[in-house]
Amino acid sequence: MPKTTKKSATKSTKKSTTKSTKKKPARKANAAFMRPVTPSPALAEVVGTKPIPRTEVTKRLWAYIKKNKLQDPKSKRMIRADATLKAVFGGKSTVDMFEMTKLVGQHLK
């Protein structure tokens, strides 16, 4: 039986080096999140009275929650409101963390 030898066709595939050397620009923050907002008097007791970006409002609110141990130990998603946060949460004693952002948004101008 004669051996058949196949020659593999080799294609020269050069990848463009311009694509791999290009660096993506740094991610820009959304201007809507970085625009300073003024908290209501009820929310100002927690985050302060000066206008601050929404992202900073969230950071300060979580810092307050953790400092005062207001997260439910069994379900970390639930926030137990103290007297200060009840005014922000519309009188509710426990709020889901996703509902919390909705309620806090009502206190920002």
Biopython code that builds the backbone (N, CA, C, O; Angstrom):
import numpy as np
from Bio.PDB.StructureBuilder import StructureBuilder

atoms = [
    (1, "MET", "N", (0.836, -1.166, 0.000)),
    (1, "MET", "CA", (0.000, 0.000, 0.000)),
    (1, "MET", "C", (0.887, 1.237, 0.000)),
    (1, "MET", "O", (1.750, 1.381, 0.866)),
    (2, "PRO", "N", (0.687, 2.117, -0.947)),
    (2, "PRO", "CA", (1.528, 3.305, -0.995)),
    (2, "PRO", "C", (1.073, 4.327, 0.043)),
    (2, "PRO", "O", (-0.119, 4.504, 0.292)),
    (3, "LYS", "N", (2.040, 4.979, 0.626)),
    (3, "LYS", "CA", (1.744, 6.024, 1.606)),
    (3, "LYS", "C", (1.391, 7.303, 0.866)),
    (3, "LYS", "O", (2.034, 7.691, -0.108)),
    (4, "THR", "N", (0.355, 7.931, 1.363)),
    (4, "THR", "CA", (-0.007, 9.217, 0.783)),
    (4, "THR", "C", (0.373, 10.303, 1.771)),
    (4, "THR", "O", (-0.028, 10.284, 2.934)),
    (5, "THR", "N", (1.105, 11.188, 1.308)),
    (5, "THR", "CA", (1.509, 12.285, 2.182)),
    (5, "THR", "C", (0.777, 13.534, 1.762)),
    (5, "THR", "O", (0.783, 13.936, 0.599)),
    (6, "LYS", "N", (0.162, 14.120, 2.729)),
    (6, "LYS", "CA", (-0.544, 15.373, 2.466)),
    (6, "LYS", "C", (0.283, 16.511, 3.006)),
    (6, "LYS", "O", (0.773, 16.479, 4.135)),
    (7, "LYS", "N", (0.419, 17.476, 2.203)),
    (7, "LYS", "CA", (1.109, 18.669, 2.665)),
    (7, "LYS", "C", (0.064, 19.627, 3.222)),
    (7, "LYS", "O", (-0.901, 19.987, 2.548)),
    (8, "SER", "N", (0.275, 20.016, 4.427)),
    (8, "SER", "CA", (-0.679, 20.953, 5.018)),
    (8, "SER", "C", (-0.371, 22.349, 4.523)),
    (8, "SER", "O", (0.775, 22.797, 4.498)),
    (9, "ALA", "N", (-1.404, 22.994, 4.145)),
    (9, "ALA", "CA", (-1.231, 24.353, 3.665)),
    (9, "ALA", "C", (-1.043, 25.260, 4.876)),
    (9, "ALA", "O", (-1.910, 25.358, 5.745)),
    (10, "THR", "N", (0.079, 25.899, 4.910)),
    (10, "THR", "CA", (0.341, 26.800, 6.032)),
    (10, "THR", "C", (0.100, 28.219, 5.579)),
    (10, "THR", "O", (0.711, 28.715, 4.633)),
    (11, "LYS", "N", (-0.785, 28.832, 6.265)),
    (11, "LYS", "CA", (-1.071, 30.230, 5.967)),
    (11, "LYS", "C", (-0.360, 31.086, 6.987)),
    (11, "LYS", "O", (-0.297, 30.770, 8.175)),
    (12, "SER", "N", (0.140, 32.117, 6.510)),
    (12, "SER", "CA", (0.802, 33.040, 7.416)),
    (12, "SER", "C", (-0.265, 33.967, 7.975)),
    (12, "SER", "O", (-0.780, 34.832, 7.266)),
    (13, "THR", "N", (-0.592, 33.785, 9.236)),
    (13, "THR", "CA", (-1.617, 34.614, 9.875)),
    (13, "THR", "C", (-0.944, 35.519, 10.887)),
    (13, "THR", "O", (-0.585, 35.105, 11.989)),
    (14, "LYS", "N", (-0.790, 36.728, 10.490)),
    (14, "LYS", "CA", (-0.216, 37.708, 11.406)),
    (14, "LYS", "C", (-1.357, 38.512, 12.005)),
    (14, "LYS", "O", (-2.227, 39.024, 11.301)),
    (15, "LYS", "N", (-1.325, 38.603, 13.283)),
    (15, "LYS", "CA", (-2.346, 39.398, 13.966)),
    (15, "LYS", "C", (-1.873, 40.834, 14.025)),
    (15, "LYS", "O", (-0.685, 41.120, 14.178)),
    (16, "SER", "N", (-2.797, 41.688, 13.905)),
    (16, "SER", "CA", (-2.463, 43.102, 13.965)),
    (16, "SER", "C", (-2.058, 43.462, 15.387)),
    (16, "SER", "O", (-2.797, 43.210, 16.339)),
    (17, "THR", "N", (-0.904, 44.040, 15.517)),
    (17, "THR", "CA", (-0.419, 44.383, 16.855)),
    (17, "THR", "C", (-1.003, 45.694, 17.350)),
    (17, "THR", "O", (-0.887, 46.024, 18.530)),
    (18, "THR", "N", (-1.620, 46.430, 16.463)),
    (18, "THR", "CA", (-2.189, 47.703, 16.907)),
    (18, "THR", "C", (-3.383, 47.488, 17.824)),
    (18, "THR", "O", (-3.616, 48.289, 18.730)),
    (19, "LYS", "N", (-4.131, 46.437, 17.608)),
    (19, "LYS", "CA", (-5.284, 46.185, 18.464)),
    (19, "LYS", "C", (-4.859, 45.760, 19.863)),
    (19, "LYS", "O", (-5.457, 46.193, 20.848)),
    (20, "SER", "N", (-3.853, 44.933, 19.960)),
    (20, "SER", "CA", (-3.456, 44.428, 21.265)),
    (20, "SER", "C", (-2.673, 45.458, 22.077)),
    (20, "SER", "O", (-2.671, 45.396, 23.307)),
    (21, "THR", "N", (-2.019, 46.389, 21.421)),
    (21, "THR", "CA", (-1.246, 47.378, 22.166)),
    (21, "THR", "C", (-2.086, 48.583, 22.570)),
    (21, "THR", "O", (-1.680, 49.363, 23.431)),
    (22, "LYS", "N", (-3.256, 48.738, 21.951)),
    (22, "LYS", "CA", (-4.116, 49.859, 22.328)),
    (22, "LYS", "C", (-4.707, 49.598, 23.690)),
    (22, "LYS", "O", (-5.205, 48.504, 23.958)),
    (23, "LYS", "N", (-4.658, 50.577, 24.540)),
    (23, "LYS", "CA", (-5.261, 50.439, 25.864)),
    (23, "LYS", "C", (-6.600, 51.151, 25.871)),
    (23, "LYS", "O", (-6.779, 52.205, 25.261)),
    (24, "LYS", "N", (-7.523, 50.542, 26.578)),
    (24, "LYS", "CA", (-8.841, 51.150, 26.688)),
    (24, "LYS", "C", (-8.748, 52.342, 27.631)),
    (24, "LYS", "O", (-7.993, 52.307, 28.602)),
    (25, "PRO", "N", (-9.508, 53.393, 27.352)),
    (25, "PRO", "CA", (-9.496, 54.525, 28.280)),
    (25, "PRO", "C", (-10.112, 54.115, 29.609)),
    (25, "PRO", "O", (-10.939, 53.205, 29.666)),
    (26, "ALA", "N", (-9.711, 54.779, 30.654)),
    (26, "ALA", "CA", (-10.245, 54.476, 31.989)),
    (26, "ALA", "C", (-11.752, 54.700, 31.985)),
    (26, "ALA", "O", (-12.260, 55.594, 31.308)),
    (27, "ARG", "N", (-12.445, 53.883, 32.740)),
    (27, "ARG", "CA", (-13.896, 53.973, 32.799)),
    (27, "ARG", "C", (-14.301, 55.281, 33.453)),
    (27, "ARG", "O", (-13.815, 55.637, 34.527)),
    (28, "LYS", "N", (-15.200, 55.986, 32.786)),
    (28, "LYS", "CA", (-15.658, 57.258, 33.327)),
    (28, "LYS", "C", (-16.903, 57.036, 34.172)),
    (28, "LYS", "O", (-17.757, 56.215, 33.835)),
    (29, "ALA", "N", (-16.997, 57.758, 35.248)),
    (29, "ALA", "CA", (-18.169, 57.658, 36.114)),
    (29, "ALA", "C", (-19.339, 58.368, 35.454)),
    (29, "ALA", "O", (-19.164, 59.358, 34.742)),
    (30, "ASN", "N", (-20.522, 57.852, 35.699)),
    (30, "ASN", "CA", (-21.727, 58.450, 35.157)),
    (30, "ASN", "C", (-21.940, 59.812, 35.833)),
    (30, "ASN", "O", (-21.907, 59.919, 37.059)),
    (31, "ALA", "N", (-22.154, 60.824, 35.034)),
    (31, "ALA", "CA", (-22.299, 62.179, 35.566)),
    (31, "ALA", "C", (-23.505, 62.310, 36.490)),
    (31, "ALA", "O", (-23.497, 63.125, 37.412)),
    (32, "ALA", "N", (-24.533, 61.516, 36.246)),
    (32, "ALA", "CA", (-25.722, 61.595, 37.095)),
    (32, "ALA", "C", (-25.427, 61.137, 38.517)),
    (32, "ALA", "O", (-25.988, 61.674, 39.472)),
    (33, "PHE", "N", (-24.550, 60.148, 38.665)),
    (33, "PHE", "CA", (-24.196, 59.669, 40.005)),
    (33, "PHE", "C", (-23.247, 60.624, 40.713)),
    (33, "PHE", "O", (-23.238, 60.689, 41.942)),
    (34, "MET", "N", (-22.457, 61.357, 39.962)),
    (34, "MET", "CA", (-21.444, 62.217, 40.566)),
    (34, "MET", "C", (-21.953, 63.630, 40.841)),
    (34, "MET", "O", (-21.280, 64.409, 41.515)),
    (35, "ARG", "N", (-23.136, 63.966, 40.324)),
    (35, "ARG", "CA", (-23.690, 65.298, 40.567)),
    (35, "ARG", "C", (-24.095, 65.413, 42.033)),
    (35, "ARG", "O", (-24.799, 64.543, 42.546)),
    (36, "PRO", "N", (-23.663, 66.469, 42.711)),
    (36, "PRO", "CA", (-24.041, 66.619, 44.122)),
    (36, "PRO", "C", (-25.549, 66.788, 44.292)),
    (36, "PRO", "O", (-26.197, 67.513, 43.537)),
    (37, "VAL", "N", (-26.086, 66.112, 45.287)),
    (37, "VAL", "CA", (-27.510, 66.215, 45.621)),
    (37, "VAL", "C", (-27.621, 66.668, 47.076)),
    (37, "VAL", "O", (-26.737, 66.418, 47.895)),
    (38, "THR", "N", (-28.716, 67.331, 47.367)),
    (38, "THR", "CA", (-28.944, 67.842, 48.716)),
    (38, "THR", "C", (-29.867, 66.895, 49.469)),
    (38, "THR", "O", (-30.986, 66.647, 49.019)),
    (39, "PRO", "N", (-29.428, 66.362, 50.596)),
    (39, "PRO", "CA", (-30.289, 65.460, 51.369)),
    (39, "PRO", "C", (-31.376, 66.226, 52.121)),
    (39, "PRO", "O", (-31.191, 67.390, 52.478)),
    (40, "SER", "N", (-32.495, 65.573, 52.356)),
    (40, "SER", "CA", (-33.581, 66.162, 53.142)),
    (40, "SER", "C", (-33.121, 66.275, 54.599)),
    (40, "SER", "O", (-32.122, 65.661, 54.974)),
    (41, "PRO", "N", (-33.830, 67.048, 55.425)),
    (41, "PRO", "CA", (-33.434, 67.160, 56.843)),
    (41, "PRO", "C", (-33.390, 65.819, 57.573)),
    (41, "PRO", "O", (-32.532, 65.616, 58.433)),
    (42, "ALA", "N", (-34.305, 64.895, 57.243)),
    (42, "ALA", "CA", (-34.307, 63.582, 57.899)),
    (42, "ALA", "C", (-33.060, 62.781, 57.520)),
    (42, "ALA", "O", (-32.438, 62.153, 58.377)),
    (43, "LEU", "N", (-32.700, 62.803, 56.247)),
    (43, "LEU", "CA", (-31.521, 62.075, 55.785)),
    (43, "LEU", "C", (-30.233, 62.785, 56.196)),
    (43, "LEU", "O", (-29.195, 62.145, 56.365)),
    (44, "ALA", "N", (-30.300, 64.096, 56.355)),
    (44, "ALA", "CA", (-29.114, 64.869, 56.737)),
    (44, "ALA", "C", (-28.600, 64.482, 58.122)),
    (44, "ALA", "O", (-27.420, 64.673, 58.418)),
    (45, "GLU", "N", (-29.472, 63.940, 58.971)),
    (45, "GLU", "CA", (-29.029, 63.489, 60.300)),
    (45, "GLU", "C", (-28.068, 62.309, 60.188)),
    (45, "GLU", "O", (-27.260, 62.075, 61.087)),
    (46, "VAL", "N", (-28.152, 61.573, 59.095)),
    (46, "VAL", "CA", (-27.298, 60.404, 58.901)),
    (46, "VAL", "C", (-26.070, 60.745, 58.052)),
    (46, "VAL", "O", (-24.951, 60.380, 58.414)),
    (47, "VAL", "N", (-26.268, 61.445, 56.921)),
    (47, "VAL", "CA", (-25.185, 61.653, 55.957)),
    (47, "VAL", "C", (-24.571, 63.053, 55.980)),
    (47, "VAL", "O", (-23.543, 63.280, 55.343)),
    (48, "GLY", "N", (-25.173, 63.980, 56.692)),
    (48, "GLY", "CA", (-24.657, 65.346, 56.728)),
    (48, "GLY", "C", (-25.504, 66.266, 55.869)),
    (48, "GLY", "O", (-26.309, 65.808, 55.057)),
    (49, "THR", "N", (-25.320, 67.567, 56.052)),
    (49, "THR", "CA", (-26.181, 68.534, 55.376)),
    (49, "THR", "C", (-25.622, 69.041, 54.053)),
    (49, "THR", "O", (-26.373, 69.583, 53.243)),
    (50, "LYS", "N", (-24.333, 68.879, 53.816)),
    (50, "LYS", "CA", (-23.725, 69.396, 52.578)),
    (50, "LYS", "C", (-24.156, 68.569, 51.371)),
    (50, "LYS", "O", (-24.376, 67.363, 51.493)),
    (51, "PRO", "N", (-24.281, 69.212, 50.196)),
    (51, "PRO", "CA", (-24.576, 68.454, 48.973)),
    (51, "PRO", "C", (-23.424, 67.498, 48.637)),
    (51, "PRO", "O", (-22.264, 67.907, 48.582)),
    (52, "ILE", "N", (-23.757, 66.233, 48.414)),
    (52, "ILE", "CA", (-22.763, 65.209, 48.089)),
    (52, "ILE", "C", (-23.310, 64.320, 46.970)),
    (52, "ILE", "O", (-24.522, 64.276, 46.762)),
    (53, "PRO", "N", (-22.445, 63.616, 46.251)),
    (53, "PRO", "CA", (-22.928, 62.711, 45.192)),
    (53, "PRO", "C", (-23.713, 61.534, 45.764)),
    (53, "PRO", "O", (-23.553, 61.179, 46.932)),
    (54, "ARG", "N", (-24.555, 60.936, 44.936)),
    (54, "ARG", "CA", (-25.371, 59.789, 45.358)),
    (54, "ARG", "C", (-24.512, 58.638, 45.865)),
    (54, "ARG", "O", (-24.879, 57.943, 46.813)),
    (55, "THR", "N", (-23.368, 58.447, 45.226)),
    (55, "THR", "CA", (-22.494, 57.350, 45.637)),
    (55, "THR", "C", (-22.008, 57.552, 47.064)),
    (55, "THR", "O", (-21.910, 56.594, 47.831)),
    (56, "GLU", "N", (-21.709, 58.778, 47.416)),
    (56, "GLU", "CA", (-21.244, 59.081, 48.771)),
    (56, "GLU", "C", (-22.384, 58.950, 49.775)),
    (56, "GLU", "O", (-22.154, 58.554, 50.918)),
    (57, "VAL", "N", (-23.614, 59.278, 49.365)),
    (57, "VAL", "CA", (-24.778, 59.106, 50.242)),
    (57, "VAL", "C", (-24.906, 57.636, 50.624)),
    (57, "VAL", "O", (-25.122, 57.302, 51.789)),
    (58, "THR", "N", (-24.768, 56.763, 49.628)),
    (58, "THR", "CA", (-24.877, 55.325, 49.876)),
    (58, "THR", "C", (-23.765, 54.847, 50.801)),
    (58, "THR", "O", (-24.019, 54.063, 51.715)),
    (59, "LYS", "N", (-22.549, 55.304, 50.578)),
    (59, "LYS", "CA", (-21.418, 54.905, 51.427)),
    (59, "LYS", "C", (-21.645, 55.313, 52.874)),
    (59, "LYS", "O", (-21.431, 54.522, 53.793)),
    (60, "ARG", "N", (-22.078, 56.547, 53.069)),
    (60, "ARG", "CA", (-22.285, 57.043, 54.438)),
    (60, "ARG", "C", (-23.452, 56.337, 55.121)),
    (60, "ARG", "O", (-23.414, 56.073, 56.323)),
    (61, "LEU", "N", (-24.481, 56.037, 54.349)),
    (61, "LEU", "CA", (-25.637, 55.341, 54.906)),
    (61, "LEU", "C", (-25.237, 53.939, 55.364)),
    (61, "LEU", "O", (-25.625, 53.513, 56.452)),
    (62, "TRP", "N", (-24.463, 53.215, 54.544)),
    (62, "TRP", "CA", (-24.012, 51.880, 54.931)),
    (62, "TRP", "C", (-23.049, 51.946, 56.110)),
    (62, "TRP", "O", (-23.060, 51.063, 56.968)),
    (63, "ALA", "N", (-22.226, 52.973, 56.162)),
    (63, "ALA", "CA", (-21.318, 53.128, 57.304)),
    (63, "ALA", "C", (-22.132, 53.308, 58.590)),
    (63, "ALA", "O", (-21.786, 52.739, 59.625)),
    (64, "TYR", "N", (-23.207, 54.094, 58.529)),
    (64, "TYR", "CA", (-24.085, 54.306, 59.682)),
    (64, "TYR", "C", (-24.755, 52.996, 60.088)),
    (64, "TYR", "O", (-24.840, 52.676, 61.274)),
    (65, "ILE", "N", (-25.234, 52.237, 59.094)),
    (65, "ILE", "CA", (-25.920, 50.970, 59.369)),
    (65, "ILE", "C", (-24.973, 49.984, 60.039)),
    (65, "ILE", "O", (-25.348, 49.325, 61.009)),
    (66, "LYS", "N", (-23.766, 49.880, 59.538)),
    (66, "LYS", "CA", (-22.805, 48.928, 60.102)),
    (66, "LYS", "C", (-22.289, 49.375, 61.462)),
    (66, "LYS", "O", (-22.068, 48.550, 62.349)),
    (67, "LYS", "N", (-22.096, 50.693, 61.628)),
    (67, "LYS", "CA", (-21.616, 51.226, 62.911)),
    (67, "LYS", "C", (-22.623, 50.933, 64.030)),
    (67, "LYS", "O", (-22.242, 50.579, 65.145)),
    (68, "ASN", "N", (-23.904, 51.085, 63.713)),
    (68, "ASN", "CA", (-24.957, 50.878, 64.706)),
    (68, "ASN", "C", (-25.525, 49.461, 64.688)),
    (68, "ASN", "O", (-26.501, 49.176, 65.381)),
    (69, "LYS", "N", (-24.919, 48.572, 63.900)),
    (69, "LYS", "CA", (-25.323, 47.162, 63.808)),
    (69, "LYS", "C", (-26.822, 47.016, 63.536)),
    (69, "LYS", "O", (-27.547, 46.354, 64.279)),
    (70, "LEU", "N", (-27.259, 47.652, 62.456)),
    (70, "LEU", "CA", (-28.680, 47.654, 62.111)),
    (70, "LEU", "C", (-29.054, 46.589, 61.086)),
    (70, "LEU", "O", (-30.229, 46.463, 60.741)),
    (71, "GLN", "N", (-28.077, 45.811, 60.584)),
    (71, "GLN", "CA", (-28.399, 44.716, 59.673)),
    (71, "GLN", "C", (-28.934, 43.538, 60.470)),
    (71, "GLN", "O", (-28.433, 43.236, 61.553)),
    (72, "ASP", "N", (-29.938, 42.879, 59.943)),
    (72, "ASP", "CA", (-30.474, 41.688, 60.579)),
    (72, "ASP", "C", (-29.405, 40.600, 60.520)),
    (72, "ASP", "O", (-28.929, 40.288, 59.428)),
    (73, "PRO", "N", (-29.012, 40.012, 61.644)),
    (73, "PRO", "CA", (-27.930, 39.016, 61.625)),
    (73, "PRO", "C", (-28.254, 37.757, 60.817)),
    (73, "PRO", "O", (-27.347, 37.128, 60.273)),
    (74, "LYS", "N", (-29.524, 37.384, 60.733)),
    (74, "LYS", "CA", (-29.910, 36.185, 59.985)),
    (74, "LYS", "C", (-30.003, 36.464, 58.487)),
    (74, "LYS", "O", (-29.558, 35.656, 57.672)),
    (75, "SER", "N", (-30.568, 37.580, 58.137)),
    (75, "SER", "CA", (-30.724, 37.965, 56.734)),
    (75, "SER", "C", (-30.083, 39.333, 56.542)),
    (75, "SER", "O", (-30.680, 40.360, 56.865)),
    (76, "LYS", "N", (-28.869, 39.339, 56.015)),
    (76, "LYS", "CA", (-28.107, 40.591, 55.882)),
    (76, "LYS", "C", (-28.758, 41.583, 54.919)),
    (76, "LYS", "O", (-28.383, 42.755, 54.889)),
    (77, "ARG", "N", (-29.723, 41.124, 54.138)),
    (77, "ARG", "CA", (-30.396, 42.011, 53.199)),
    (77, "ARG", "C", (-31.387, 42.936, 53.884)),
    (77, "ARG", "O", (-31.776, 43.962, 53.326)),
    (78, "MET", "N", (-31.793, 42.575, 55.088)),
    (78, "MET", "CA", (-32.793, 43.360, 55.804)),
    (78, "MET", "C", (-32.110, 44.354, 56.742)),
    (78, "MET", "O", (-31.160, 44.019, 57.450)),
    (79, "ILE", "N", (-32.615, 45.572, 56.724)),
    (79, "ILE", "CA", (-32.099, 46.646, 57.567)),
    (79, "ILE", "C", (-33.154, 46.960, 58.611)),
    (79, "ILE", "O", (-34.311, 47.220, 58.284)),
    (80, "ARG", "N", (-32.740, 46.932, 59.881)),
    (80, "ARG", "CA", (-33.646, 47.295, 60.976)),
    (80, "ARG", "C", (-33.437, 48.777, 61.265)),
    (80, "ARG", "O", (-32.322, 49.202, 61.569)),
    (81, "ALA", "N", (-34.488, 49.550, 61.174)),
    (81, "ALA", "CA", (-34.390, 50.997, 61.333)),
    (81, "ALA", "C", (-34.415, 51.392, 62.806)),
    (81, "ALA", "O", (-35.219, 50.892, 63.593)),
    (82, "ASP", "N", (-33.508, 52.305, 63.153)),
    (82, "ASP", "CA", (-33.585, 52.917, 64.477)),
    (82, "ASP", "C", (-34.449, 54.174, 64.331)),
    (82, "ASP", "O", (-35.045, 54.398, 63.277)),
    (83, "ALA", "N", (-34.516, 54.979, 65.367)),
    (83, "ALA", "CA", (-35.384, 56.164, 65.336)),
    (83, "ALA", "C", (-34.995, 57.129, 64.210)),
    (83, "ALA", "O", (-35.864, 57.727, 63.576)),
    (84, "THR", "N", (-33.699, 57.277, 63.968)),
    (84, "THR", "CA", (-33.227, 58.200, 62.936)),
    (84, "THR", "C", (-33.598, 57.693, 61.549)),
    (84, "THR", "O", (-34.047, 58.471, 60.707)),
    (85, "LEU", "N", (-33.418, 56.406, 61.303)),
    (85, "LEU", "CA", (-33.696, 55.851, 59.977)),
    (85, "LEU", "C", (-35.184, 55.647, 59.708)),
    (85, "LEU", "O", (-35.599, 55.589, 58.551)),
    (86, "LYS", "N", (-35.987, 55.540, 60.757)),
    (86, "LYS", "CA", (-37.437, 55.386, 60.549)),
    (86, "LYS", "C", (-38.003, 56.582, 59.792)),
    (86, "LYS", "O", (-38.899, 56.427, 58.962)),
    (87, "ALA", "N", (-37.485, 57.769, 60.075)),
    (87, "ALA", "CA", (-37.941, 58.966, 59.363)),
    (87, "ALA", "C", (-37.571, 58.886, 57.881)),
    (87, "ALA", "O", (-38.327, 59.341, 57.022)),
    (88, "VAL", "N", (-36.419, 58.312, 57.591)),
    (88, "VAL", "CA", (-35.980, 58.170, 56.200)),
    (88, "VAL", "C", (-36.762, 57.065, 55.496)),
    (88, "VAL", "O", (-37.096, 57.195, 54.318)),
    (89, "PHE", "N", (-37.054, 55.985, 56.206)),
    (89, "PHE", "CA", (-37.727, 54.831, 55.625)),
    (89, "PHE", "C", (-39.249, 54.953, 55.630)),
    (89, "PHE", "O", (-39.937, 53.969, 55.357)),
    (90, "GLY", "N", (-39.778, 56.101, 55.925)),
    (90, "GLY", "CA", (-41.220, 56.302, 55.898)),
    (90, "GLY", "C", (-41.952, 55.608, 57.027)),
    (90, "GLY", "O", (-43.104, 55.208, 56.858)),
    (91, "GLY", "N", (-41.306, 55.456, 58.185)),
    (91, "GLY", "CA", (-41.936, 54.854, 59.351)),
    (91, "GLY", "C", (-41.832, 53.339, 59.421)),
    (91, "GLY", "O", (-42.318, 52.733, 60.376)),
    (92, "LYS", "N", (-41.200, 52.707, 58.414)),
    (92, "LYS", "CA", (-41.055, 51.247, 58.428)),
    (92, "LYS", "C", (-39.947, 50.846, 59.384)),
    (92, "LYS", "O", (-38.925, 51.526, 59.483)),
    (93, "SER", "N", (-40.152, 49.738, 60.091)),
    (93, "SER", "CA", (-39.139, 49.298, 61.054)),
    (93, "SER", "C", (-38.087, 48.402, 60.405)),
    (93, "SER", "O", (-36.936, 48.408, 60.841)),
    (94, "THR", "N", (-38.445, 47.632, 59.376)),
    (94, "THR", "CA", (-37.473, 46.835, 58.631)),
    (94, "THR", "C", (-37.689, 47.062, 57.141)),
    (94, "THR", "O", (-38.817, 47.155, 56.657)),
    (95, "VAL", "N", (-36.563, 47.147, 56.429)),
    (95, "VAL", "CA", (-36.600, 47.438, 55.003)),
    (95, "VAL", "C", (-35.570, 46.558, 54.309)),
    (95, "VAL", "O", (-34.481, 46.338, 54.839)),
    (96, "ASP", "N", (-35.907, 46.053, 53.128)),
    (96, "ASP", "CA", (-34.966, 45.320, 52.299)),
    (96, "ASP", "C", (-33.937, 46.314, 51.745)),
    (96, "ASP", "O", (-34.273, 47.473, 51.498)),
    (97, "MET", "N", (-32.698, 45.877, 51.549)),
    (97, "MET", "CA", (-31.658, 46.810, 51.122)),
    (97, "MET", "C", (-31.951, 47.423, 49.756)),
    (97, "MET", "O", (-31.498, 48.535, 49.483)),
    (98, "PHE", "N", (-32.692, 46.738, 48.893)),
    (98, "PHE", "CA", (-33.037, 47.307, 47.588)),
    (98, "PHE", "C", (-34.163, 48.329, 47.721)),
    (98, "PHE", "O", (-34.190, 49.331, 47.006)),
    (99, "GLU", "N", (-35.081, 48.071, 48.632)),
    (99, "GLU", "CA", (-36.141, 49.031, 48.900)),
    (99, "GLU", "C", (-35.558, 50.276, 49.578)),
    (99, "GLU", "O", (-36.066, 51.385, 49.409)),
    (100, "MET", "N", (-34.491, 50.073, 50.343)),
    (100, "MET", "CA", (-33.836, 51.188, 51.037)),
    (100, "MET", "C", (-33.353, 52.234, 50.037)),
    (100, "MET", "O", (-33.530, 53.430, 50.269)),
    (101, "THR", "N", (-32.745, 51.806, 48.927)),
    (101, "THR", "CA", (-32.248, 52.773, 47.948)),
    (101, "THR", "C", (-33.399, 53.561, 47.318)),
    (101, "THR", "O", (-33.257, 54.745, 47.016)),
    (102, "LYS", "N", (-34.528, 52.901, 47.126)),
    (102, "LYS", "CA", (-35.705, 53.582, 46.581)),
    (102, "LYS", "C", (-36.211, 54.641, 47.564)),
    (102, "LYS", "O", (-36.538, 55.761, 47.172)),
    (103, "LEU", "N", (-36.269, 54.271, 48.838)),
    (103, "LEU", "CA", (-36.760, 55.215, 49.853)),
    (103, "LEU", "C", (-35.791, 56.370, 50.070)),
    (103, "LEU", "O", (-36.220, 57.502, 50.292)),
    (104, "VAL", "N", (-34.503, 56.100, 50.010)),
    (104, "VAL", "CA", (-33.506, 57.157, 50.199)),
    (104, "VAL", "C", (-33.545, 58.131, 49.023)),
    (104, "VAL", "O", (-33.342, 59.333, 49.197)),
    (105, "GLY", "N", (-33.808, 57.604, 47.824)),
    (105, "GLY", "CA", (-33.890, 58.453, 46.641)),
    (105, "GLY", "C", (-34.959, 59.531, 46.758)),
    (105, "GLY", "O", (-34.834, 60.597, 46.155)),
    (106, "GLN", "N", (-35.996, 59.265, 47.520)),
    (106, "GLN", "CA", (-37.061, 60.249, 47.729)),
    (106, "GLN", "C", (-36.607, 61.399, 48.615)),
    (106, "GLN", "O", (-37.256, 62.445, 48.651)),
    (107, "HIS", "N", (-35.504, 61.222, 49.329)),
    (107, "HIS", "CA", (-35.000, 62.256, 50.236)),
    (107, "HIS", "C", (-33.851, 63.066, 49.622)),
    (107, "HIS", "O", (-33.182, 63.828, 50.319)),
    (108, "LEU", "N", (-33.631, 62.896, 48.325)),
    (108, "LEU", "CA", (-32.547, 63.619, 47.651)),
    (108, "LEU", "C", (-33.127, 64.583, 46.635)),
    (108, "LEU", "O", (-34.076, 64.269, 45.918)),
    (109, "LYS", "N", (-32.530, 65.769, 46.592)),
    (109, "LYS", "CA", (-32.979, 66.794, 45.627)),
    (109, "LYS", "C", (-31.863, 67.090, 44.660)),
    (109, "LYS", "O", (-32.024, 67.920, 43.766)),
]
sb = StructureBuilder()
sb.init_structure("model")
sb.init_model(0)
sb.init_chain("A")
sb.init_seg("    ")
for serial, (resi, resn, name, xyz) in enumerate(atoms, 1):
    if name == "N":
        sb.init_residue(resn, " ", resi, " ")
    sb.init_atom(name, np.array(xyz, "f"), 0.0, 1.0, " ", f" {name:<3s}", serial, name[0])
structure = sb.get_structure()
